[in-house]
Amino acid sequence: MALLTSRPPGTDAATPDEHPPGRLRRHRRWWFALAVVALLAQMAIAMVTTAVEQSPTIDEPVYVGTAVYSLQQHSLRYNPEHPPLGKLIIATGLVFAGAHVDPAFDGDQTQLGRRVLYESGNDPGRLMSAARLPMIVLTLLFGLVVFAFARDLTGSAGGLAALALYAFSPDLIAHGSLATLDVPAAGFLLTSAWLLWRARRRPVLHLPPAGLALGAAVATKMSALAAVPVVMLLAVLSVWHARRAPGDGPRRTVRNLGLGVAAAAGVALIAVAVVWASYLAVDPRLRWAAPPGLPPVQGLRALVEWLPFPRPYLDGMRVQFGFEDQVWTTFLFGRLHVGSLWYYLPAALLVKTPLGALALWLAGAVVLVAVPRLRPAAPYVLVPSAVLLAVAMTGSRDLGVRYAVFLPMFLAVAAAGVVAIRRRWAYVAVAALVGFSAVSSLRTFPYYLPYSNEAFGGPAETHRWLHDSNVDWGQDLGRLADRLRRDHAGERVWLVYKGSGVPSSYGIDAADPFGVPPDEVRGLLVVSDSAAAKADGRLAALIHESTPIGEVGHSITLYRRP
């Protein structure tokens, strides 16, 4: 098998004879640049359209309310289970939206989100668009990291293939257009891995920004802590590779490893500094009162107290431990389970990932491991993905593939490895599978949250297999209001809505079907698909006795009651 010639990290991996001299070479570069711009423009249009059309999802009001309160009151009081950086990024958009909240507000964080969006005279649509815009920009920038990482490994063609998989990923479009924390945390980790790869040539230049990116991830979501040991080991590996020379003896090898350990410690210190800076940016005085009811930390969890982070961060981890100790329900392949399933995320990813992307992910991972010239990149691409996925699979909350949104980023880079096989069939296969993924993604526009691939029936059928943020995260309240005004004006409406939006704020006049005897529930019954997935007792009976007559956004079903 003929393969591309190996090049040092940070350079185009293509062989010299692939680039004709002079004007033709410059012409080809322009075409690649235009292709990159076109892919990112397509992704931007998809995300902006999604952001504008969707009402707030379940988690967003809490982050938006916390961002406004933190910005105006310089307080760390709300949402301690997540560090401040992601909410500070959200706040950069809200600065220009005129958001405000009463400084005397004294409710919980859910009430705070409702107060900021619906009860303080703010325009909820304008606020949500402003909050989502920084995340959209950040998601597009991470696309450039994917392109650069893959280009370093396999050349411009590989970079373009990786970027195409990224830009057409329904999960990245869906969650990259929301004011949430999953995509930024994953993107910062990807950036750190890429910089560590480039540090194999120039460690002094690339290790400090790798520490900044790692710190940004840890300061956005606490789940990023699982990647810290991997990043430290990769830093040692990069320094050792950069300093090794033919004929090195044991003494020099030990010295190089020692330098690598010192460099890894420096990366860790930079990351810790970023976490501290994110808290001090909110409150330079670091005023903090621990929330009541924090669970005790015992066993391995007690090691949390040794982490060199601010007290609010450590208490926030205890809040997360409390969530993990709860018993959550899981809905997978049409069945409701009490408790988590260890295989939930892999199974959900089979449903939620385009078939072409799945094939390229697998093929790219095999190539990275099997091809000697690409094998050095495997620890930087595959190991972080595997560790993060393994940790996510042990969690107790099976609420969506957003907990594994790092996979479409890292494995898009891995998929570029297939381009390194210098056979015509490999190029044709990559182009065909990328095209298949693109068509599948475009067909779901603009309903990216409920996407599922063709093997599972597409977005209209996703609610049969999964629930929560995979399908229905409360995002279609505005679309429901439009449907009711257009097709059901004047009808009696009964609503079971699972979300953080306030129906009356969208002009929806609906009654609660649980507030009256079942035989009085007549007319139009509207049920969020996540609520229907978990329906038992009375709601299950109401649905069973009703006739489905339509749906909204593939996340809400309309029933006719006799």
VENGI-V667433 format. One record per residue. RES is the residue in one small letter. BURIAL is b if it has 16 or more other C-alpha atoms within 10 Angstrom, else e. Layout:
# VENGI-V667433
{{RES | BURIAL} {RES | BURIAL}}
This chain:
# VENGI-V667433
{{m | e} {a | e} {l | e} {l | b} {t | e} {s | b} {r | b} {p | e} {p | b} {g | b} {t | b} {d | b} {a | b} {a | b} {t | e} {p | e} {d | e} {e | e} {h | e} {p | e} {p | e} {g | e} {r | e} {l | e} {r | e} {r | e} {h | e} {r | e} {r | e} {w | e} {w | e} {f | b} {a | e} {l | e} {a | e} {v | b} {v | e} {a | e} {l | b} {l | b} {a | e} {q | e} {m | b} {a | b} {i | e} {a | b} {m | b} {v | b} {t | e} {t | b} {a | b} {v | b} {e | b} {q | b} {s | b} {p | b} {t | b} {i | b} {d | b} {e | b} {p | b} {v | b} {y | b} {v | b} {g | b} {t | b} {a | b} {v | b} {y | b} {s | b} {l | b} {q | b} {q | e} {h | b} {s | b} {l | b} {r | b} {y | b} {n | b} {p | b} {e | b} {h | b} {p | b} {p | b} {l | b} {g | b} {k | b} {l | b} {i | b} {i | b} {a | b} {t | b} {g | b} {l | b} {v | b} {f | e} {a | b} {g | e} {a | b} {h | b} {v | b} {d | e} {p | e} {a | e} {f | e} {d | e} {g | e} {d | e} {q | b} {t | b} {q | b} {l | b} {g | b} {r | b} {r | b} {v | b} {l | b} {y | b} {e | e} {s | e} {g | e} {n | b} {d | e} {p | b} {g | b} {r | e} {l | b} {m | b} {s | b} {a | b} {a | b} {r | b} {l | b} {p | b} {m | b} {i | b} {v | e} {l | b} {t | b} {l | b} {l | e} {f | b} {g | b} {l | b} {v | b} {v | b} {f | b} {a | b} {f | b} {a | b} {r | b} {d | b} {l | b} {t | b} {g | b} {s | b} {a | b} {g | b} {g | b} {l | b} {a | b} {a | b} {l | b} {a | b} {l | b} {y | b} {a | b} {f | b} {s | b} {p | b} {d | b} {l | b} {i | b} {a | b} {h | b} {g | b} {s | b} {l | b} {a | b} {t | b} {l | b} {d | b} {v | b} {p | b} {a | b} {a | b} {g | b} {f | b} {l | b} {l | b} {t | b} {s | b} {a | b} {w | b} {l | b} {l | b} {w | b} {r | b} {a | b} {r | b} {r | b} {r | b} {p | b} {v | e} {l | e} {h | b} {l | b} {p | b} {p | b} {a | b} {g | b} {l | b} {a | b} {l | b} {g | b} {a | b} {a | b} {v | b} {a | b} {t | b} {k | b} {m | b} {s | b} {a | b} {l | e} {a | b} {a | b} {v | b} {p | e} {v | b} {v | b} {m | b} {l | e} {l | b} {a | b} {v | b} {l | b} {s | b} {v | b} {w | b} {h | b} {a | b} {r | b} {r | e} {a | e} {p | e} {g | e} {d | e} {g | e} {p | e} {r | e} {r | e} {t | b} {v | e} {r | e} {n | b} {l | b} {g | e} {l | b} {g | b} {v | b} {a | e} {a | b} {a | b} {a | b} {g | b} {v | b} {a | b} {l | b} {i | b} {a | b} {v | b} {a | b} {v | b} {v | b} {w | b} {a | b} {s | b} {y | b} {l | b} {a | b} {v | b} {d | b} {p | e} {r | e} {l | b} {r | e} {w | e} {a | e} {a | e} {p | e} {p | e} {g | e} {l | e} {p | e} {p | e} {v | e} {q | e} {g | e} {l | e} {r | e} {a | e} {l | e} {v | b} {e | e} {w | e} {l | e} {p | e} {f | e} {p | b} {r | b} {p | b} {y | b} {l | b} {d | b} {g | b} {m | b} {r | b} {v | b} {q | b} {f | b} {g | b} {f | b} {e | e} {d | e} {q | e} {v | e} {w | e} {t | b} {t | b} {f | b} {l | b} {f | b} {g | e} {r | e} {l | e} {h | e} {v | e} {g | e} {s | b} {l | b} {w | e} {y | e} {y | b} {l | b} {p | e} {a | e} {a | b} {l | b} {l | e} {v | b} {k | b} {t | b} {p | b} {l | b} {g | b} {a | b} {l | b} {a | e} {l | b} {w | b} {l | e} {a | b} {g | b} {a | b} {v | b} {v | b} {l | b} {v | b} {a | e} {v | e} {p | e} {r | b} {l | b} {r | e} {p | e} {a | b} {a | b} {p | b} {y | b} {v | b} {l | b} {v | b} {p | b} {s | b} {a | e} {v | e} {l | b} {l | b} {a | e} {v | e} {a | b} {m | b} {t | b} {g | e} {s | b} {r | b} {d | b} {l | b} {g | b} {v | b} {r | b} {y | b} {a | b} {v | b} {f | b} {l | b} {p | b} {m | b} {f | b} {l | b} {a | b} {v | b} {a | b} {a | b} {a | b} {g | b} {v | b} {v | b} {a | b} {i | b} {r | e} {r | e} {r | e} {w | e} {a | e} {y | b} {v | e} {a | e} {v | b} {a | b} {a | e} {l | b} {v | b} {g | b} {f | b} {s | b} {a | b} {v | e} {s | b} {s | b} {l | b} {r | e} {t | b} {f | b} {p | b} {y | b} {y | b} {l | b} {p | b} {y | b} {s | b} {n | b} {e | e} {a | e} {f | b} {g | e} {g | b} {p | b} {a | b} {e | b} {t | b} {h | b} {r | b} {w | b} {l | b} {h | b} {d | b} {s | b} {n | b} {v | b} {d | b} {w | b} {g | b} {q | b} {d | b} {l | b} {g | b} {r | b} {l | b} {a | b} {d | b} {r | e} {l | b} {r | e} {r | e} {d | e} {h | e} {a | e} {g | e} {e | e} {r | e} {v | b} {w | b} {l | b} {v | b} {y | b} {k | b} {g | b} {s | b} {g | b} {v | b} {p | b} {s | e} {s | e} {y | e} {g | e} {i | b} {d | b} {a | b} {a | e} {d | e} {p | b} {f | e} {g | e} {v | e} {p | e} {p | e} {d | e} {e | e} {v | b} {r | b} {g | e} {l | b} {l | b} {v | b} {v | b} {s | b} {d | b} {s | b} {a | b} {a | b} {a | b} {k | b} {a | e} {d | e} {g | e} {r | e} {l | b} {a | e} {a | e} {l | b} {i | b} {h | e} {e | e} {s | b} {t | e} {p | b} {i | e} {g | e} {e | b} {v | b} {g | b} {h | b} {s | b} {i | b} {t | b} {l | b} {y | b} {r | b} {r | b} {p | e}}
